Amino acid sequence: MSRQDLYKDKLQLDYFSESYIKFEEDFYRYSAANTPLTFIIDDILLSMALSHKNYFKLNREKSVDGKEHYFQFKIVMEPDNKNIRMFQYVGQSTNGDSIELNFSSDYI
């Protein structure tokens, strides 16, 4: 079984929350990519889970302003199902400033 299969359906965002709407707005504000977020969100969540990070970085080559942007999330275990990790968007920062970047494995 691959790691990708191991995390299948266990990494989630609440697509109807204010948190997700803010993430979507921030992502499209800074991303120069033409790929819709809905097509890459599973890869983003899997990447954060496999790297034991609560954030992902939008490289300067893929940003509209030529800066690196960090998108930070809070990972919450679902009380009804401890196998589900819910990612709640906390905020965005340029070059890692003003947000706490955690390298915790508490949620994995």
N, C-alpha and C positions, 0 to 999 in steps of 0.2 A: 504494500500500500504506500503510495507516495504521500509526501507531506501535504500536497495540495488536496488530496482526497481526505486526509486526516482532518483538515479544517473546513471541509465542505459544509455549508449551511450553519456554521458555528460562529462566523464573524459577520456582524450585522450593523447596519445604521438604521436609525428611525427616520425614514424618508419623509414623514409627515411632521417632524418636529421643527421648532424654530432653529435648533442647532444645525440641522441638515440644510435648511434653507440658507442660513448664514454661510455655511461651508460652500455651498453651491455658488452663491454670489461672489464670495472671495476667490474661489478657484477660477471662475470665468473672468473675474476682474484682472487677474495676474497671469493667466495661462495664455500662451500664444498657440497652443495646440488646437488643431481643428477637430480633434476627436471628442465627441460628447462624453461628459463625465460618467454617464450611466454605462458606457461601454468599458470603462477602465476601473471603476470603483472596486470591483472584486479583486483585481490585481493589486490595487493600492492597499486594501485591507489585508490581503495575504502577505504582501511584502512587509507590512508593519508587524504582523504576527510572527513571521519567520525570523525577522531581525530583532525581535523583542524590543521594539521601539513604539512609543506612543505618538509618533509624528512621521510625516514624510516630507521630503524636500522636492520642490519644483526647481529644477536646475535653471541656471541663468540663461542657458541656451534655449529653453522652452518658455521663458517668461517674456511678457511684453515690455518690461522695463530693463531687462538685462541684469536683474538681481536674482539671487537665490531667495526663495520663499519657503518657509517652514510652516506646515499646517499641523497643529497639535490637537490631540484628542484625549479625552478621558475614557478609560476602558472600564466598563461596569459589568459585573457578572449578573446575569439575570437571576432573580431570586427563585423563580419557578423552574429554571433549568440552568444548572451550573455549567453546562457545556457551551452555553451561548455567551459570547462576548459582544456587548453592545458598545459601539464606538460613538461617543458624544463629542462633537466639535467644540474646542475651547477657544481657538483663535489662530491667527496667522502672524508671522513675524518675518522680517527681512534679515537674512544672515544670522538667524538664531537669537536675535536680541529680544529682550523683554518677555520671553516665554521660557518656562522651565522644560528643558528637553530631558526626559527620563529614559533611562536604558534598563528599565526594570523588567524582570521576568515574572512578576507577581501574577500577571494575567494569562500567562501561557501554561 
